[in-house]
Amino acid sequence: MQSLMTLAADPAAWAALITLIVMEVVLGIDNLVFISILSNKLPPEQQAKARRLGIGLALIMRLVLLSTIAFIVGLTAPVFELPWKGPIGEDGHAMFELAFSWRDLILIAGGLFLVWKATNEIHHTMDPTPSHDVLDKKAPIAINFGAAIIQILLLDIVFSVDSILTAVGMTDDLPIMVIAVIVAVALMLVAANPLANFINANPSVVMLALGFLLMIGATLIADGFGVHVPKGYIYAAMAFSGLVEGLNMASRRAQQRKAQAAPVEKSDSVP
């Protein structure tokens, strides 16, 4: 209790908390986009439940990992190294690492899963002739509730490891990490339904979100191989793409309003 009071009176601790909350929220966007897309494949009555359960599992996973800080830090220690040194850059060092830790292997596996999942969903979205075993050919390809939760859990593990390692790198105070994680996950829970409904109501946004998942998956794989892409670049590209899509949506709505108003104007001009 005394340590908590000491932290509460320390301005540096508050600065670290706010910074870490922002970082955790930003890192949680990837997790939330995946949960939103996957839950939208379920029947309507199960979608909100899947989102709540998926985000709840993400919180539990992060808190469990926070309780084993020494174990998490140990995940960054190399477990094996390939004999091939890889191409040499201009600085005389290898262009990417071939010594892999458990964290690297988790990121690579998660990235490959994201790339496969996003590619599969894009294929279903683009395929003009769905399989004949689907009763309603106009409906999206559905999955059952258990399969959705398992896939969400697998990605929760990947994103939780990345999130907690980020927290460990920013502060040494466990209470700050716990508070930041709880606040970030609570914000994810508040934003889950509005984001999923927005994605579901705008088909072009679905494709954009799947493109984001492809990019995130590729970034995780690169990170696992030691090629660290600054996350600021990734989120700046996502924000710019979202802005362009927002302008396209506004343009389409303006054209629809104009098309709807045209017959009325024409009929009013007839004597």
C-alpha positions as CSV (number, residue, x, y, z in Angstrom):
1,M,0.0,0.0,0.0
2,Q,2.8,2.3,0.9
3,S,4.4,1.7,-2.5
4,L,1.1,2.6,-4.3
5,M,0.9,5.9,-2.4
6,T,4.5,6.7,-3.3
7,L,3.8,6.0,-6.9
8,A,0.6,8.1,-6.8
9,A,2.6,11.1,-5.5
10,D,5.3,10.7,-8.2
11,P,4.7,12.8,-11.3
12,A,7.1,10.6,-13.3
13,A,4.9,7.6,-12.5
14,W,1.8,9.4,-13.8
15,A,3.7,10.3,-17.0
16,A,4.8,6.7,-17.4
17,L,1.2,5.5,-16.8
18,I,-0.3,7.9,-19.4
19,T,2.3,7.0,-21.9
20,L,1.9,3.3,-21.3
21,I,-1.9,3.5,-21.6
22,V,-1.6,5.3,-25.0
23,M,0.9,2.6,-26.1
24,E,-1.3,-0.2,-24.9
25,V,-4.4,1.3,-26.7
26,V,-2.5,1.6,-29.9
27,L,-1.2,-1.9,-29.7
28,G,-4.7,-3.1,-28.9
29,I,-6.0,-1.8,-32.2
30,D,-4.6,-4.7,-34.1
31,N,-6.2,-7.2,-31.6
32,L,-9.6,-5.3,-31.8
33,V,-9.7,-5.2,-35.6
34,F,-9.1,-9.0,-35.8
35,I,-11.8,-9.7,-33.1
36,S,-14.2,-7.4,-35.0
37,I,-13.7,-9.1,-38.3
38,L,-13.9,-12.6,-36.9
39,S,-17.0,-11.9,-34.7
40,N,-18.8,-10.5,-37.7
41,K,-18.7,-14.0,-39.3
42,L,-20.9,-15.3,-36.5
43,P,-24.7,-15.3,-36.3
44,P,-25.9,-11.8,-35.1
45,E,-27.0,-13.1,-31.7
46,Q,-23.5,-14.4,-30.9
47,Q,-21.4,-11.5,-32.2
48,A,-21.4,-9.3,-29.1
49,K,-20.8,-12.3,-26.8
50,A,-17.8,-13.3,-28.9
51,R,-16.3,-9.8,-28.7
52,R,-16.8,-9.6,-24.9
53,L,-15.3,-13.1,-24.4
54,G,-12.4,-12.4,-26.8
55,I,-11.5,-9.1,-25.1
56,G,-12.0,-10.7,-21.7
57,L,-9.5,-13.4,-22.7
58,A,-7.1,-10.7,-23.8
59,L,-7.3,-9.1,-20.4
60,I,-6.8,-12.4,-18.6
61,M,-3.9,-13.3,-20.8
62,R,-2.2,-10.0,-20.2
63,L,-2.7,-10.1,-16.4
64,V,-1.4,-13.7,-16.3
65,L,1.7,-12.7,-18.3
66,L,2.2,-9.7,-16.0
67,S,2.3,-12.0,-13.0
68,T,5.2,-13.9,-14.6
69,I,7.4,-11.0,-15.5
70,A,10.6,-13.0,-15.1
71,F,9.2,-15.7,-17.5
72,I,8.2,-13.1,-20.1
73,V,11.6,-11.4,-20.0
74,G,13.2,-14.8,-20.5
75,L,11.2,-15.2,-23.7
76,T,13.6,-12.8,-25.4
77,A,16.7,-15.0,-24.8
78,P,17.8,-16.9,-27.9
79,V,16.9,-20.6,-27.9
80,F,18.6,-21.6,-31.2
81,E,20.6,-20.0,-34.0
82,L,20.8,-21.0,-37.7
83,P,24.3,-21.5,-39.1
84,W,23.6,-19.3,-42.1
85,K,24.5,-15.7,-41.4
86,G,22.3,-14.1,-44.0
87,P,23.0,-11.2,-46.4
88,I,25.4,-8.5,-45.1
89,G,24.3,-4.9,-45.2
90,E,26.4,-1.8,-45.9
91,D,27.4,-1.5,-42.2
92,G,29.0,-5.0,-42.4
93,H,26.4,-6.6,-40.2
94,A,23.8,-9.2,-41.2
95,M,20.6,-7.7,-42.5
96,F,18.4,-9.8,-40.3
97,E,19.0,-12.0,-37.2
98,L,19.0,-15.8,-37.3
99,A,19.1,-16.3,-33.6
100,F,15.5,-17.0,-32.5
101,S,13.9,-16.6,-29.1
102,W,10.5,-17.9,-28.0
103,R,9.2,-14.4,-28.5
104,D,10.4,-14.4,-32.1
105,L,8.9,-17.8,-32.8
106,I,5.5,-16.6,-31.3
107,L,5.6,-13.5,-33.4
108,I,6.4,-15.5,-36.6
109,A,3.7,-18.0,-35.9
110,G,1.2,-15.3,-35.2
111,G,2.2,-13.3,-38.3
112,L,1.8,-16.4,-40.5
113,F,-1.6,-17.1,-39.0
114,L,-2.7,-13.5,-39.6
115,V,-1.5,-13.5,-43.2
116,W,-3.3,-16.9,-43.8
117,K,-6.5,-15.7,-42.2
118,A,-6.6,-12.3,-44.0
119,T,-5.8,-14.0,-47.3
120,N,-8.5,-16.5,-46.8
121,E,-11.1,-13.9,-45.9
122,I,-10.1,-11.8,-48.9
123,H,-10.5,-14.8,-51.1
124,H,-14.0,-15.4,-49.7
125,T,-14.9,-11.7,-50.2
126,M,-13.6,-11.6,-53.8
127,D,-14.9,-15.1,-54.9
128,P,-18.0,-14.5,-57.1
129,T,-19.1,-18.1,-56.9
130,P,-19.3,-19.3,-53.3
131,S,-19.4,-23.0,-52.6
132,H,-22.8,-24.8,-53.1
133,D,-22.9,-26.0,-49.5
134,V,-23.7,-22.5,-48.2
135,L,-27.4,-22.2,-47.9
136,D,-27.5,-18.4,-48.4
137,K,-25.0,-17.5,-51.1
138,K,-25.3,-13.8,-50.3
139,A,-24.4,-14.3,-46.6
140,P,-20.7,-14.1,-45.5
141,I,-18.9,-17.3,-44.9
142,A,-19.8,-18.3,-41.3
143,I,-17.8,-20.1,-38.6
144,N,-19.0,-21.6,-35.4
145,F,-18.6,-19.9,-32.0
146,G,-16.0,-22.3,-30.7
147,A,-13.8,-22.0,-33.8
148,A,-14.0,-18.2,-33.5
149,I,-13.0,-18.1,-29.8
150,I,-10.1,-20.5,-30.5
151,Q,-8.8,-18.2,-33.2
152,I,-9.3,-15.1,-31.1
153,L,-7.4,-16.8,-28.2
154,L,-4.5,-17.7,-30.4
155,L,-4.1,-14.1,-31.6
156,D,-4.7,-12.9,-28.0
157,I,-1.5,-14.8,-27.0
158,V,0.6,-13.2,-29.8
159,F,-0.7,-9.6,-29.1
160,S,-0.5,-10.1,-25.3
161,V,3.2,-11.1,-25.5
162,D,4.0,-8.1,-27.6
163,S,1.9,-5.8,-25.4
164,I,3.5,-7.0,-22.1
165,L,7.1,-6.9,-23.5
166,T,6.4,-3.3,-24.5
167,A,5.1,-2.5,-21.0
168,V,8.2,-4.1,-19.4
169,G,10.5,-2.0,-21.6
170,M,8.8,1.2,-20.6
171,T,8.5,0.9,-16.8
172,D,9.7,-1.3,-13.9
173,D,6.6,-0.7,-11.7
174,L,4.1,-3.6,-11.9
175,P,1.1,-1.5,-10.6
176,I,1.6,0.9,-13.5
177,M,1.6,-2.0,-16.0
178,V,-1.5,-3.5,-14.5
179,I,-3.5,-0.3,-14.4
180,A,-2.4,0.6,-18.0
181,V,-3.4,-2.9,-19.3
182,I,-6.8,-2.8,-17.5
183,V,-7.6,0.7,-18.8
184,A,-6.5,-0.2,-22.4
185,V,-8.6,-3.4,-22.4
186,A,-11.6,-1.5,-21.0
187,L,-11.4,1.0,-23.8
188,M,-11.2,-1.9,-26.3
189,L,-14.4,-3.3,-24.7
190,V,-16.2,0.0,-25.1
191,A,-15.0,0.4,-28.8
192,A,-15.6,-3.2,-29.8
193,N,-19.3,-3.1,-30.8
194,P,-19.2,0.3,-32.6
195,L,-16.1,-0.7,-34.6
196,A,-17.5,-4.1,-35.5
197,N,-20.8,-2.5,-36.6
198,F,-19.0,0.1,-38.6
199,I,-16.9,-2.5,-40.4
200,N,-19.9,-4.7,-41.0
201,A,-22.0,-1.8,-42.5
202,N,-19.3,-0.8,-44.9
203,P,-18.0,-3.5,-47.3
204,S,-15.1,-1.4,-48.5
205,V,-13.9,-1.0,-44.9
206,V,-13.9,-4.8,-44.5
207,M,-11.4,-5.0,-47.3
208,L,-9.3,-2.2,-45.8
209,A,-9.3,-3.9,-42.4
210,L,-8.2,-7.2,-44.0
211,G,-5.4,-5.3,-45.7
212,F,-4.4,-4.0,-42.3
213,L,-4.3,-7.5,-41.0
214,L,-2.0,-8.5,-43.9
215,M,0.3,-5.7,-43.1
216,I,0.3,-6.4,-39.4
217,G,1.0,-10.1,-40.1
218,A,3.9,-9.2,-42.3
219,T,5.3,-6.8,-39.7
220,L,5.1,-9.6,-37.0
221,I,7.0,-12.0,-39.2
222,A,9.6,-9.3,-39.9
223,D,9.9,-8.5,-36.2
224,G,10.4,-12.2,-35.5
225,F,13.3,-12.3,-37.9
226,G,14.9,-9.3,-36.2
227,V,13.8,-6.7,-38.8
228,H,12.2,-4.1,-36.6
229,V,9.7,-1.9,-38.4
230,P,8.9,1.3,-36.3
231,K,5.3,0.9,-35.3
232,G,4.8,4.6,-35.9
233,Y,5.1,4.0,-39.6
234,I,2.6,1.2,-39.5
235,Y,0.0,3.2,-37.6
236,A,0.6,6.3,-39.7
237,A,-0.1,4.2,-42.9
238,M,-3.2,2.8,-41.3
239,A,-4.4,6.3,-40.3
240,F,-3.7,7.7,-43.8
241,S,-5.5,4.7,-45.5
242,G,-8.5,5.2,-43.1
243,L,-8.6,8.9,-44.0
244,V,-8.6,8.2,-47.7
245,E,-11.4,5.6,-47.2
246,G,-13.3,8.1,-45.1
247,L,-13.2,10.6,-48.0
248,N,-14.3,7.9,-50.5
249,M,-17.3,7.1,-48.2
250,A,-18.2,10.8,-47.9
251,S,-18.0,11.1,-51.7
252,R,-20.2,8.0,-52.3
253,R,-22.8,9.4,-49.8
254,A,-22.8,12.8,-51.6
255,Q,-23.4,11.1,-55.0
256,Q,-26.2,9.0,-53.5
257,R,-27.9,12.0,-52.1
258,K,-27.5,13.8,-55.4
259,A,-29.0,10.8,-57.3
260,Q,-31.9,10.6,-54.9
261,A,-32.6,14.3,-55.2
262,A,-32.4,14.5,-59.0
263,P,-35.9,12.9,-59.8
264,V,-37.5,15.2,-57.3
265,E,-36.0,18.3,-58.9
266,K,-37.0,17.1,-62.3
267,S,-40.7,16.5,-61.3
268,D,-40.8,19.9,-59.6
269,S,-39.8,21.6,-62.8
270,V,-42.7,20.0,-64.8
271,P,-45.7,22.5,-65.1
